[in-house]
C-alpha cells in the first residue's frame, strides 16, 4: 500500500514535495526556519540594497528575502556568505543547482 511520505516529515508551515521517491520540505512563502522542524512567520524588512538585510538575505524588489529560497533549485545545498548564495547539488545528485539536481544512479559492475 502506498503511503504519503509527507505526512510526518516536514514541520509546521511548510510545503512538501516528492520527486523520484525523494522528499523535499520548504517553508511556505512568508515563513522562515528549518522546514524539517518548524517555520515561523518572517518579519518583512524593507531595503534598498543587500547590505540593508541580514547576511543570509538579499534585497529583492525592496524587501529582504531569504537568498536560498529565491535562487537554488531542488535537491541542493545552499551556503550564504555576505548576502550571496552558493548553490551546489546534494551528494548523489547532479545537474544545475540553480535549476534542479537529479539523482545520480550508480550502476554496479557485473564484470571485472
Biotite code that builds the C-alpha atoms (Angstrom):
import biotite.structure as struc

atoms = struc.array([
    struc.Atom([0.000, 0.000, 0.000], chain_id="A", res_id=1, res_name="UNK", atom_name="CA", element="C"),
    struc.Atom([1.349, 3.441, -0.918], chain_id="A", res_id=2, res_name="UNK", atom_name="CA", element="C"),
    struc.Atom([1.770, 5.866, 1.964], chain_id="A", res_id=3, res_name="UNK", atom_name="CA", element="C"),
    struc.Atom([2.066, 9.645, 1.673], chain_id="A", res_id=4, res_name="UNK", atom_name="CA", element="C"),
    struc.Atom([5.656, 10.298, 2.857], chain_id="A", res_id=5, res_name="UNK", atom_name="CA", element="C"),
    struc.Atom([4.852, 13.952, 3.581], chain_id="A", res_id=6, res_name="UNK", atom_name="CA", element="C"),
    struc.Atom([2.534, 13.127, 6.489], chain_id="A", res_id=7, res_name="UNK", atom_name="CA", element="C"),
    struc.Atom([5.177, 13.208, 9.221], chain_id="A", res_id=8, res_name="UNK", atom_name="CA", element="C"),
    struc.Atom([8.435, 14.504, 7.733], chain_id="A", res_id=9, res_name="UNK", atom_name="CA", element="C"),
    struc.Atom([8.046, 18.271, 7.326], chain_id="A", res_id=10, res_name="UNK", atom_name="CA", element="C"),
    struc.Atom([7.441, 20.773, 10.120], chain_id="A", res_id=11, res_name="UNK", atom_name="CA", element="C"),
    struc.Atom([4.735, 23.411, 10.531], chain_id="A", res_id=12, res_name="UNK", atom_name="CA", element="C"),
    struc.Atom([4.049, 25.999, 7.792], chain_id="A", res_id=13, res_name="UNK", atom_name="CA", element="C"),
    struc.Atom([5.857, 24.010, 5.106], chain_id="A", res_id=14, res_name="UNK", atom_name="CA", element="C"),
    struc.Atom([5.372, 22.712, 1.589], chain_id="A", res_id=15, res_name="UNK", atom_name="CA", element="C"),
    struc.Atom([6.320, 19.089, 0.969], chain_id="A", res_id=16, res_name="UNK", atom_name="CA", element="C"),
    struc.Atom([7.142, 17.696, -2.447], chain_id="A", res_id=17, res_name="UNK", atom_name="CA", element="C"),
    struc.Atom([8.159, 14.207, -3.518], chain_id="A", res_id=18, res_name="UNK", atom_name="CA", element="C"),
    struc.Atom([10.232, 13.641, -6.637], chain_id="A", res_id=19, res_name="UNK", atom_name="CA", element="C"),
    struc.Atom([11.656, 10.237, -7.562], chain_id="A", res_id=20, res_name="UNK", atom_name="CA", element="C"),
    struc.Atom([10.914, 8.957, -4.045], chain_id="A", res_id=21, res_name="UNK", atom_name="CA", element="C"),
    struc.Atom([12.893, 11.844, -2.507], chain_id="A", res_id=22, res_name="UNK", atom_name="CA", element="C"),
    struc.Atom([11.178, 14.185, -0.042], chain_id="A", res_id=23, res_name="UNK", atom_name="CA", element="C"),
    struc.Atom([11.856, 17.928, -0.111], chain_id="A", res_id=24, res_name="UNK", atom_name="CA", element="C"),
    struc.Atom([10.486, 20.292, 2.532], chain_id="A", res_id=25, res_name="UNK", atom_name="CA", element="C"),
    struc.Atom([10.437, 24.081, 2.159], chain_id="A", res_id=26, res_name="UNK", atom_name="CA", element="C"),
    struc.Atom([8.981, 26.893, 4.237], chain_id="A", res_id=27, res_name="UNK", atom_name="CA", element="C"),
    struc.Atom([5.810, 28.420, 2.800], chain_id="A", res_id=28, res_name="UNK", atom_name="CA", element="C"),
    struc.Atom([6.198, 31.918, 1.313], chain_id="A", res_id=29, res_name="UNK", atom_name="CA", element="C"),
    struc.Atom([6.426, 34.454, 4.139], chain_id="A", res_id=30, res_name="UNK", atom_name="CA", element="C"),
    struc.Atom([7.890, 31.920, 6.580], chain_id="A", res_id=31, res_name="UNK", atom_name="CA", element="C"),
    struc.Atom([11.486, 31.127, 7.545], chain_id="A", res_id=32, res_name="UNK", atom_name="CA", element="C"),
    struc.Atom([13.222, 28.420, 9.543], chain_id="A", res_id=33, res_name="UNK", atom_name="CA", element="C"),
    struc.Atom([14.161, 24.759, 9.281], chain_id="A", res_id=34, res_name="UNK", atom_name="CA", element="C"),
    struc.Atom([11.411, 23.171, 7.160], chain_id="A", res_id=35, res_name="UNK", atom_name="CA", element="C"),
    struc.Atom([12.036, 19.757, 8.742], chain_id="A", res_id=36, res_name="UNK", atom_name="CA", element="C"),
    struc.Atom([11.313, 21.207, 12.204], chain_id="A", res_id=37, res_name="UNK", atom_name="CA", element="C"),
    struc.Atom([9.301, 24.443, 12.159], chain_id="A", res_id=38, res_name="UNK", atom_name="CA", element="C"),
    struc.Atom([8.885, 27.538, 10.002], chain_id="A", res_id=39, res_name="UNK", atom_name="CA", element="C"),
    struc.Atom([7.807, 30.803, 11.602], chain_id="A", res_id=40, res_name="UNK", atom_name="CA", element="C"),
    struc.Atom([6.368, 33.994, 10.147], chain_id="A", res_id=41, res_name="UNK", atom_name="CA", element="C"),
    struc.Atom([9.010, 36.164, 8.529], chain_id="A", res_id=42, res_name="UNK", atom_name="CA", element="C"),
    struc.Atom([9.238, 39.766, 9.596], chain_id="A", res_id=43, res_name="UNK", atom_name="CA", element="C"),
    struc.Atom([9.301, 41.760, 6.374], chain_id="A", res_id=44, res_name="UNK", atom_name="CA", element="C"),
    struc.Atom([12.152, 44.234, 6.327], chain_id="A", res_id=45, res_name="UNK", atom_name="CA", element="C"),
    struc.Atom([12.314, 46.907, 3.657], chain_id="A", res_id=46, res_name="UNK", atom_name="CA", element="C"),
    struc.Atom([15.611, 47.597, 1.900], chain_id="A", res_id=47, res_name="UNK", atom_name="CA", element="C"),
    struc.Atom([17.300, 49.439, -0.945], chain_id="A", res_id=48, res_name="UNK", atom_name="CA", element="C"),
    struc.Atom([20.461, 47.294, -1.143], chain_id="A", res_id=49, res_name="UNK", atom_name="CA", element="C"),
    struc.Atom([21.669, 43.872, 0.053], chain_id="A", res_id=50, res_name="UNK", atom_name="CA", element="C"),
    struc.Atom([23.622, 45.439, 2.910], chain_id="A", res_id=51, res_name="UNK", atom_name="CA", element="C"),
    struc.Atom([20.320, 46.639, 4.464], chain_id="A", res_id=52, res_name="UNK", atom_name="CA", element="C"),
    struc.Atom([19.352, 42.986, 5.063], chain_id="A", res_id=53, res_name="UNK", atom_name="CA", element="C"),
    struc.Atom([20.638, 40.285, 7.412], chain_id="A", res_id=54, res_name="UNK", atom_name="CA", element="C"),
    struc.Atom([23.655, 38.457, 5.926], chain_id="A", res_id=55, res_name="UNK", atom_name="CA", element="C"),
    struc.Atom([21.522, 35.446, 4.893], chain_id="A", res_id=56, res_name="UNK", atom_name="CA", element="C"),
    struc.Atom([19.072, 37.597, 2.875], chain_id="A", res_id=57, res_name="UNK", atom_name="CA", element="C"),
    struc.Atom([19.182, 39.744, -0.263], chain_id="A", res_id=58, res_name="UNK", atom_name="CA", element="C"),
    struc.Atom([17.242, 42.848, -1.217], chain_id="A", res_id=59, res_name="UNK", atom_name="CA", element="C"),
    struc.Atom([14.630, 41.753, -3.760], chain_id="A", res_id=60, res_name="UNK", atom_name="CA", element="C"),
    struc.Atom([12.166, 44.398, -5.018], chain_id="A", res_id=61, res_name="UNK", atom_name="CA", element="C"),
    struc.Atom([12.613, 46.490, -1.876], chain_id="A", res_id=62, res_name="UNK", atom_name="CA", element="C"),
    struc.Atom([12.105, 43.609, 0.586], chain_id="A", res_id=63, res_name="UNK", atom_name="CA", element="C"),
    struc.Atom([14.693, 41.410, 2.328], chain_id="A", res_id=64, res_name="UNK", atom_name="CA", element="C"),
    struc.Atom([14.251, 37.844, 1.079], chain_id="A", res_id=65, res_name="UNK", atom_name="CA", element="C"),
    struc.Atom([15.906, 34.586, 2.052], chain_id="A", res_id=66, res_name="UNK", atom_name="CA", element="C"),
    struc.Atom([18.521, 34.116, -0.635], chain_id="A", res_id=67, res_name="UNK", atom_name="CA", element="C"),
    struc.Atom([18.482, 30.310, -0.913], chain_id="A", res_id=68, res_name="UNK", atom_name="CA", element="C"),
    struc.Atom([14.746, 30.063, -1.478], chain_id="A", res_id=69, res_name="UNK", atom_name="CA", element="C"),
    struc.Atom([14.979, 32.573, -4.298], chain_id="A", res_id=70, res_name="UNK", atom_name="CA", element="C"),
    struc.Atom([17.806, 31.112, -6.384], chain_id="A", res_id=71, res_name="UNK", atom_name="CA", element="C"),
    struc.Atom([18.649, 27.474, -5.553], chain_id="A", res_id=72, res_name="UNK", atom_name="CA", element="C"),
    struc.Atom([16.812, 24.604, -7.232], chain_id="A", res_id=73, res_name="UNK", atom_name="CA", element="C"),
    struc.Atom([15.555, 21.277, -5.883], chain_id="A", res_id=74, res_name="UNK", atom_name="CA", element="C"),
    struc.Atom([17.888, 18.802, -4.140], chain_id="A", res_id=75, res_name="UNK", atom_name="CA", element="C"),
    struc.Atom([20.545, 21.429, -3.455], chain_id="A", res_id=76, res_name="UNK", atom_name="CA", element="C"),
    struc.Atom([22.706, 22.659, -0.622], chain_id="A", res_id=77, res_name="UNK", atom_name="CA", element="C"),
    struc.Atom([22.885, 26.416, -0.158], chain_id="A", res_id=78, res_name="UNK", atom_name="CA", element="C"),
    struc.Atom([25.574, 28.282, 1.738], chain_id="A", res_id=79, res_name="UNK", atom_name="CA", element="C"),
    struc.Atom([25.132, 32.025, 2.288], chain_id="A", res_id=80, res_name="UNK", atom_name="CA", element="C"),
    struc.Atom([28.011, 34.384, 2.906], chain_id="A", res_id=81, res_name="UNK", atom_name="CA", element="C"),
    struc.Atom([27.866, 38.169, 2.782], chain_id="A", res_id=82, res_name="UNK", atom_name="CA", element="C"),
    struc.Atom([24.377, 38.253, 1.241], chain_id="A", res_id=83, res_name="UNK", atom_name="CA", element="C"),
    struc.Atom([25.351, 35.917, -1.620], chain_id="A", res_id=84, res_name="UNK", atom_name="CA", element="C"),
    struc.Atom([24.246, 32.318, -2.052], chain_id="A", res_id=85, res_name="UNK", atom_name="CA", element="C"),
    struc.Atom([26.378, 29.470, -3.336], chain_id="A", res_id=86, res_name="UNK", atom_name="CA", element="C"),
    struc.Atom([24.262, 26.549, -4.547], chain_id="A", res_id=87, res_name="UNK", atom_name="CA", element="C"),
    struc.Atom([25.508, 23.008, -5.097], chain_id="A", res_id=88, res_name="UNK", atom_name="CA", element="C"),
    struc.Atom([23.828, 19.660, -5.715], chain_id="A", res_id=89, res_name="UNK", atom_name="CA", element="C"),
    struc.Atom([23.363, 17.393, -2.699], chain_id="A", res_id=90, res_name="UNK", atom_name="CA", element="C"),
    struc.Atom([25.645, 14.325, -2.564], chain_id="A", res_id=91, res_name="UNK", atom_name="CA", element="C"),
    struc.Atom([24.355, 11.721, -5.016], chain_id="A", res_id=92, res_name="UNK", atom_name="CA", element="C"),
    struc.Atom([22.677, 14.347, -7.212], chain_id="A", res_id=93, res_name="UNK", atom_name="CA", element="C"),
    struc.Atom([23.862, 16.045, -10.413], chain_id="A", res_id=94, res_name="UNK", atom_name="CA", element="C"),
    struc.Atom([22.669, 18.925, -12.570], chain_id="A", res_id=95, res_name="UNK", atom_name="CA", element="C"),
    struc.Atom([22.405, 22.692, -12.472], chain_id="A", res_id=96, res_name="UNK", atom_name="CA", element="C"),
    struc.Atom([21.998, 23.668, -8.793], chain_id="A", res_id=97, res_name="UNK", atom_name="CA", element="C"),
    struc.Atom([20.276, 26.913, -9.797], chain_id="A", res_id=98, res_name="UNK", atom_name="CA", element="C"),
    struc.Atom([17.534, 24.939, -11.575], chain_id="A", res_id=99, res_name="UNK", atom_name="CA", element="C"),
    struc.Atom([17.238, 21.305, -10.464], chain_id="A", res_id=100, res_name="UNK", atom_name="CA", element="C"),
    struc.Atom([19.543, 18.480, -9.377], chain_id="A", res_id=101, res_name="UNK", atom_name="CA", element="C"),
    struc.Atom([18.537, 14.913, -10.159], chain_id="A", res_id=102, res_name="UNK", atom_name="CA", element="C"),
    struc.Atom([19.573, 11.626, -8.573], chain_id="A", res_id=103, res_name="UNK", atom_name="CA", element="C"),
    struc.Atom([22.779, 10.195, -9.941], chain_id="A", res_id=104, res_name="UNK", atom_name="CA", element="C"),
    struc.Atom([22.294, 6.482, -10.442], chain_id="A", res_id=105, res_name="UNK", atom_name="CA", element="C"),
    struc.Atom([25.343, 4.452, -9.584], chain_id="A", res_id=106, res_name="UNK", atom_name="CA", element="C"),
    struc.Atom([25.471, 1.388, -11.792], chain_id="A", res_id=107, res_name="UNK", atom_name="CA", element="C"),
    struc.Atom([27.196, -1.587, -10.247], chain_id="A", res_id=108, res_name="UNK", atom_name="CA", element="C"),
    struc.Atom([29.582, -3.567, -12.401], chain_id="A", res_id=109, res_name="UNK", atom_name="CA", element="C"),
    struc.Atom([28.740, -7.175, -13.218], chain_id="A", res_id=110, res_name="UNK", atom_name="CA", element="C"),
    struc.Atom([32.131, -7.853, -14.810], chain_id="A", res_id=111, res_name="UNK", atom_name="CA", element="C"),
    struc.Atom([35.648, -7.024, -13.683], chain_id="A", res_id=112, res_name="UNK", atom_name="CA", element="C"),
])
